[in-house]
Each structure stands twice: as C-alpha cells, then as structure tokens.
Amino acid sequence: MTTSRKISTAARSSEIWSISTDMDSDPEETDNTPLDQSFGKKKKRTIYTAGRPPWYDSEGQGKEAFVIGLAGGSASGKTTVAKKIIESLNVDWVGLLSMDSFYKVLTPEQHEAAARNAYDFDHPDAFDFELMATTLRNLKNGKRVDVPVYDFATHSRAKYSRTMYGANVILFEGILSLVNKELRELMDLRIFVDTDSDIRLARRLRRDIAERGRDLKGVLKQYNTYVKPAFQQYIEPSLQYAHIVVPRGGENTVAIQLIVQHVKDRLHQRGFDVRSKLLSEQASVDHDSLKILPETKQVCGMHTIIRNKDSNRDDFVFMTNRLACLVIEYSLSFLPFEDYTIDTPQGVPYNGKKFTGKLCGVTILRAGEVLEPALMSVCKDVTIGKILIQTNDQTENPELHFLRLPGDISSSHVILMDATVATGAAAIMAIRVLLDHDVPQERILFVSIIASKLGIQNVAYAFPQIKIITTALDPTVNDSYHILPGVGNYGDRYFGTGSSD
C-alpha cells in the first residue's frame, strides 16, 4: 500500500509519449479514425490538425501507454484537473477517458427508481468494471476501443459509441477509479482530487439542475441518501492508494504544474526518432520473408520505362499498371490454398486448389493506390481499407492521420500495399496499425513496386513473420530518404501532381 502525500511527485512511472482525444462524436462518425484534440466543443465532423506520432520503437514493438488515474468525490473537479493537465502538456495526442461512460445498462425497475432519484449511481455496483478494465487495458496496449456514450438525462447508453485509438498518455477519471484493484494495477500514476464537501455539493447542484434537468429537491435527496454515504464508504478511503493528492482541484495550479512537469520529463525521456534510427541502425537479418517477382526481360523492360526520368506520364502509368498486376498475382500465390477436386464438363475430375479464407486489401495513401486497381481486378468483391501516413517536416518521422479498415479485418488475410519502401518507416507504422487491430503477422502480405534493401531489412527485422513481396530491390537510400536508383516521387509521377518544371 502506498502512502499518499499532498502535492507529492514521488510517483512510480514508466516511459511515455502522447496521443488521442476525448470529444463528442457524431453517431455517424464511429469509425477508427484518429481525432483532433478538443474539449468542451461539440462537433459534427472530424478536423485533422496533427497526425499521431509513432507509438512504437524502431523495431516495431509497441510501448504501453502511460496511464494517469484521477479519483475524487462527485464534482470535486477531476475533469477540470485532467483538462488542465492536457492543456499544460501542450501536445497533440493525449487521451481523456471518463468513468461516467461505463454506467451499467439499467433494468426497467432501475430506470423507474432513477426517475424517482432512488437509484444509487455512486455505488460500485452501478458501474461496469469489467468493461472498464478491458477498455483501459486495450488502450494501454495501443488498441482501438469503442467507448459507450452515457445519457444522464435518460439514464441509458446511447445507440452509438465514441471511438478511441490507443493513446500513449491516458488520463482516466472517475469517482471510484482507485477503488477497483484491477484498474489501479493498470495505472502508472494515481491522483486523488480532494475538494471541500460544501464546494462539491454546490457544484453538483449547479450541474445537475442546469445540465441534467434535475430539480433541487431531487438532487438534495440523492446527495444525502447516496452520494455522501458513498463518498464516506468507498471514495474517501481510496485516497490511500494515491501517489499524489491535489487539494482544491483545478484551482491548485502548483500541483497541476508539478504533475505536468513529471509527465513532460517522461515525454522527453522517451524521445522517439524512428526514421533516423531506421536509417542508421541497419540491423542484419535473414530475408526469408522477402519474395521478389522473377526478373524476366519483360519485367526489366517495364522498370526501364518507369525509372526513366524522361518517360511521359501515360507510359509511366501504363507500365506501373502492368507491374502492379504481375506483383499482385505473384503475391496471391503466397496465400494458403487447399486441395480441391471438381468435376469438369466432360465428367473427368480435376484436382485443383481453392483459397477458403477471407481477403482484404489495405492501401497506404497515396502512392499505395497504384496497386489498388490490380487487386480489385483479380480478386472479386475484395474490400479495401485506407491508411494515411505522412512525414512530419520538422521531426521527419511518419505520422498517422487517418485510417478506415474493414470490419472483419482481424479474421482476414491482408494485402498491405505501398508503391515504394525506402527506410520502411511508413510500412512499419501501417503494419503496427494492423497488429493493433488484431491482425496476426502471418496473415499480412506487404506488397510494393520498388523497395530498398534497407527498408526491407528494417521491416523484416521488426516483423519477421510477414511476407514482403516486391518487383525490384534497390541497393540504397540517400540522406533525403529517397531510394537509389529509385523512380522519383511515385505518387506525383503516377497521378500527375507536383512540380510542373
């Protein structure tokens, strides 16, 4: 048992980075899209202001999120403290998860009692701790979760959920967040917000009457019957588990700044610089997972055209499409096929092969789209997911901006597509996304047109069970992360964008 201290910085913590959001979602927008950080604003559309930085090391291994638990009595200022911590951190990707989202679904009898202010919402039995722990654990492990949305006016869960995708720093707040042992064990830093009971009652009166449509008499009855006893019996004793106690809640700027500095120190210690490590480490691996399209004269002739800086766009697109079909067909041969016997029209059996699993494609935007038509032309009704990864001009690291994946992707074989692989940074991020959505490595085929030895080396070292298929392997990458001899900017040349010079 840990002894609590007023404004103590003696928190046991691990390395951390940053991510994610807590905002109201449109019921129609419940996909697995990284969201813009926003607090106290209701939005109908997602606005993308920054991409998610890497949440893994240069070997592709995910890092557990740093979880901060905030507890305290009802209306003690937990959410205010959480938001001030996030604002003071001044980073784009920090997640806020509220215990209020995990109230249990009420029975008709409990609904009737709640309408009469006769249901105890402050008792541990009112919360779904099993779902709460599963959600927090998945977030800590970098997984996507669907968080229930609770309607306090109707005492019920909304028909839609709010999606969060694996934050690296998570603030989890709730009145009983330190009561449950399983939840406490998931927290790296535990904070108790200690506010005077009269202030908490005044805040609760204002909130429940103005925001939740309750009447004064009902709020006071519920407070004296349930809220106050629950605080004395369950919430206040949980203070003993806190590493830090913050008196006066959001007004205590000294405590908040100490917490923020503590978190910033961990952010600095983590300091991921994935791409430069990929460029410099160059670990030696056996490329058993690498499969290169046989270099026929035909394939060599296509490369001669797409690599020629003087080739016009029509020729470039035409030859790319031919190469794409060849490499996609070649990639399909590495899917698991079973023996399958059929009868021919002449009544003679034929011993053939049949793919019995499910298949989907995932495109790394934008250049990966050059392979998409080929996959759709040879695989009937294949579903296609999208991942947008862009390089940050300041850090030169990849950032995840958008993703939308097929709903059954965890049970499918996945063909992940990108036109080129230079350092492997974008490929590793995309593969990490698939792994975080429960796609096994052995079900992923990573397909490209051109790859560097360095990029293949890095991807194969990070994910040795993934098969990597390409049409050509180039020897090196320059300091600007361009493949040599390469083909230039594949997306610009294929889609006709970029400089007109």
N, C-alpha and C positions, 0 to 999 in steps of 0.2 A: 504494500500500500504506500502511495506517495504522499508525503506531507505537502499541503498546499501552502503557498506564500503569496502575500499581497504584492502584486506587480513584480513577480519573480521572473527571471529569464533563464532559470535552470530547467529548461525543457529538453527532454531527450528527443532528438530529431535526426532525420536522415537527409540525404541529398534531395533537392527538389528543383523543378523548373516551373513552368506555368502553362495554363490553358483554360479554355471553355467558357461557359456563360451561365447565367441564370436569368431568363427573361420569359415573358409570356409568349406562348406560341399560338399561331393560328391553327385551329383544328385541321386545316388542310395542309399544313406545313410540318407534319410529323415524320419527316424523313431523317436520315442520318447525316444531316448537314451541319458542319461546324458553324456556330452562330456568333454574331457580333456581341461584344460585351455591352450590356445595357441594363441599367437599374432604374426602377420606378417609371418605366415607359412601356406603354402597350403598343405593340407593332403588329401590323398585318403582313409585312414582308420582311424577309431577312436582308440585312445590309451587311456586306462583307467589307470590313475595314482593315483586316490583317489576317494573315494565314497562320495556321498552327505550326510552330517550330517543331523540330524533331523531339520525340518523346522516348528516344532510344539511343543507345550508344552506336559507335561506328561498326560494331559487329551485329547490328540489327536487334539487339536484345533490349526489350522494353524495361523501363525503370518504373518501380512502384511509385504511385503518386504520394505526395506528402499531404496527409490528412490532418486538418485542424478541426477539433470538435469544440463547439461553443454551447454551454448549457447555462441555465438560469431560470428564474421564475417567469411566469407569464407576464409579458410587457416589461421585461427588465431591460430591454434594449439589445438583445442578442443580434437581431438582424442589422441594426444600426452599426454595431461594433464590426460585424462581418463586412458590411459595405464600406466602412471607413478603412478597414484593413486593405480591402481590394483597391480602393481609390488611391490610398497612400503608396501601395506597391507600384502603381503606375506601369503595370504590364498588361498585355492584351488578353492573356489566356489564363484566367483563374475561375474556378467553378464554385458556385454557391448552391448548396443543396439543403432544403428545409425539411425538418421532421414533420411539419404540418402536411406534407404531401402524402404521408403514409398512415393517415387515419383509416381504420378498418371500414369496410362497407357495412352499413347498419342494416339490421333486420327491420321489418315493418314496426315491430314493437319498440325497438330502439329509436326509430325515426319519430314515433309518437312521443316518446319520453323526451327526446331532444327538443321537439317543438314546445314542450312544457318546461324547458330548462331543467329537466330532471335526469339528464344523462351526463355521466362524469367523463368529460373529454380530457381530463388531466390525469386519469388513472392509466397505469401502464397497459392495462387490458384494452384500452381504446386504440392502441397503435399496432400496426402490423410489423413487429420487429423482425420477423423472418424475411419479409420482402425488403425491409430497410437495410438489413445486414447484407443481403445478396446484392442489392443495388450499390451500396457503398463499396463492397469488395470488388465488384466488377469495375467500378470507376477507378478504384485504386490500382487495379491490374490493367488499366488502359482500355477497357471495353466500352462499347456503346450500350447505353441503358435507356429505357423508356420510363420516365418518372410520372407517376399518377398526378393528376391535377385535381385538387380537392376544392369543392364549392362550399364555403362556410354558410352561405345563405340557405342552401338546401340540405346541408349535412350529407353530401354524397360526392362520389368521384365523377368527374366529367367523362364524357364518352371518348375524349381524345387524351393523349398523353404529351408530355414535353420531353423531347429527346436531348440527352447529353452524351457527348462522346469523349470518354476517357480523359479527364483533366489530369494535369501533373500536380497542381495545387488545388485541393478541395477544401472548402470551408463548409462544415456540416453543423447546422444549428438547430436546436430544439430543446424544449423544457426538460426532457428526460434523456438527452443524448449521452449523458455519463452514467445513467442508471444501469444500462444493459452491458454486461461484461463483454459479449461478443463485439458490440460496437466499439467499446473502449479499446479493445485489442487491435482494432483497425486504425486507431488514431495515433499520430506521431506527436501531436501537441494538443493538450486538453486545457480549455479555458472555461472558467466559471464567471459569469457576469452577475455581480452582486449589487442589487439596487434596493433602496428602502421600500418597504411594503406599501406605504401610503402613496408613493410615487407610482408604483406598479399598478395599484388599484385605479388611480386617476387616469393613467394611460389606457388601461383596459376599458374603463367606462367610455372614454372618448372613441376608442377604436371600435368597440362592439356596437355602439349606438350609431356612429356616423358611417362606418364602413360595412357592417354586417347586419344592419337592420334590426337590432335588438332593442328592447325597451329597458328603461332604467331599473325597474323593479326586478325584471328577469335576470339582468346582468348581476345585480347585487345578490340575488338569491343563489345564482350559480356560483358566484365567488365565495360566499360564506359556506355553502354546502359542499362544494367540490374543489375549487381552485386553491383556497387557503389550506385546507387539510392535506391536499396532495403535495403542496409545497413543503409543508412541515414533515410529512411522512416519507416522501420519495426524493423531491428535488433538492432541498437544502442538505440532506445527508450526502448527496453525491458530490458535494464540494470537496470532500476528502480525496477524490480521485483527480482533482485538477492540478495541473502543473503551475498554472497562473490564475490568480483571482483578480478580476478587474472591478473595483468599486465604482459605482455611479455610471456604469455602462458607457455609452457613446460620448459622454462629457469628459471622460478621463483620457485626455489626449496624450498624457505622458505614457500611460500603459499601452495605448494603441501604437504609439511610435516605437516603444521597446519591442513589441511583438513584430511590427513591420520590419524593423532592423534585423531582428532574428531571422525572419523569413528571407530577407534580401541577402543576408550572409550565405544562406544555403543556396540561393539562386546563383550567387557569384561562384560558390564552390563547384557547382555543377558545370556551368560554363560550357555547354556543348558547342563544338565546332566540327560538325560531322564531315562536311565535304573536304576540308583541308586534311583531316585525318585519313580520309579515304585516299586522298592524293599522295600522302606521304608514307603511310604505313606499308602498303604493298605487301601484305602477308602472302606467303607462298602456300598454295593449295593445289590439290589434285583435282583437275577439272572433269571428274567423271560425270558431272551433271550437264556438261556442255555438249550440245549437238549442233553441228554446222551443216547446213544444206550442202550436199555434194557439189563441188566446184566444176561443173561442166563448162564447155565453151560457151554454151548459151547463157549460163549464169554470169560468167566473166564478161560477156558482151553487154549484158544489162548493166553491170557495175561500171563498165567503161563509159556508158552514157550518163548514168545518174551522177557519177563523180566528176564529169567534165564540166568545168565552170562555164563553158560556152554553150552547153545544151540548152535549148529553149524549154519553156515550161511544159508544153504539150508532150515532148519526148520524155521529159523527166517524170511526169505524171503517168504516162503510158507504161514506161519501164518499171516504175515503182509498183503499179498495179499488178504487173506480171510477176514481179518478185514476191509481192505480198501473197498472191495465190499459191505460188510454189512453197513458200515457207509455212503458210497455214496448213496446206495439205500435208507437208512433211511433219508438222507439229502434231497433227491428228493421229499419226501413226504411233505416238507415244502414249495415247490413251489406252486404258485397259479394255481389250476386246475378248469376248468369249467365243468358243467354238459354237457354231450354229448351223444346223443342217436344214435345207429347204428342198422342196421338190421343184424341178424345172418343168416347163410346159410339156416336155417330152416324157415326163414321168420318171426321169432319172434324178436321184438325189444329188445335191451339191453340198459339200462340206465347206461352209464359209465361216465368216466372223461377224460378230454383232457387238456394237457398243451398247451396253444396257444401262449405263449411268445417266446422270444429268450433266449438261454442259452449259456454261455461260461464258461470255467474254467481258473483260473489263479494260477500258481504254484509259491510258494516261494522257490526258489532254495537254497539248493539242496535237502533237506530232503522231501520237499513237493512233489517231483516227485514220491514218493512211492504210492501216491494216484492217480496219473495221469492215469495209465493203467485201474484202476477200473472205472473211469469216462468215459473213451473212450470206454470201453466195454459195458456200459449200456446206453450211450447216443450217438446215431448215428450222425456222422458228426459234433460233438462238436468241436469248436475252442478253442485252448489253448494259453494263454498268459504266459509270464515269467517275474518274478521279482527277481533279485539277490540282497540279503541283507546280508552283512557280518558285524561282530563285529570288531570295531577298537580296537586293542590290547592295545593302550595307553589310550583311553578315555572310553573303554568298552561300548560305545554306538553303536547302529546299524548305518550302512551307506548304502545308496542306490548306487549300482554300475551299474546296467543295468536294463532296462525294455523294453519289447515289448508286446504291448497289442492289442487285436483285434480291428479293425477299428470301429466296431459298438458296442463297449463295453458300451457306455453311455445309450444305449437303450436295453441292455440285463440284464438278471438275471445272477449273477456271483457267481460261487462256487470257493472261495479262499481256497487254500489247503496248509497246512504245517503239517509235521508229529507230531511235539510237540509244546506246548505253555508253556514256563517257566515263564518269567516275563511279556510276552506279548509285548515286545519292537519291535520285528520284525513284529509281527502281526499288531500292531498299525501303523507302518511305511507303510506296504503294504496296509492297509485299507485307510490310508491318501492318498496314490498314486491313489487309485481307486476313492476316493472322488474328488481329484483334476482333474480327467478325467470325472467328471460329472456323476459318478455312484451313484444313491441315496442309502443311508444306507439300506433302507428297501428291496433293491434288492440284497443284499450281504448275502451269506451263508458262514460262515467261518468254515471249516471242518478240524479236526485233529484226530490223533490216540490217543494221550495222552495229557492231559493238567493239569496244576497245578491250584489249587484254586486261587492262587494269580494272575496268568496270565489271567484266565477267568474274575476275578474281575476287573482287570485293563482294559481289552478290553471292557467289558460290561459297565463299568463306562464311558469310553471315547466315545463309540458308542452304546448307548442303543437300537437303532432300528435294529441292526444287530443280526441275529440268529447265535449262536455258537453251533456247533454240534461236539461231540467227543465220543469216545468209553469208556473213563475212566477219572475220575477226581482224581488226586493225591493230597495229603494234603499240601505239602510244597516245597520250593525251597531253596537250600543251598547258601552260600556266593559266590560260583562259578557259580551261576545261573543255576544249574542242578536240574531237578525235582527229588524229593524223594517220593517213592522209584524209580520211573522212569524206564528207559530202557537203559541208557547209551547214547552214540552218535548214534542217529538213522541212520544218513546218512552213517557213517562208517560201522555199522553193516550190513546195507542193501546192500550197494554197494561193500563191501569188501575192503574198504580203511582204512587208519590209521595205527596204530602200529600193527606189526605182533607178538608182545610179548604175 
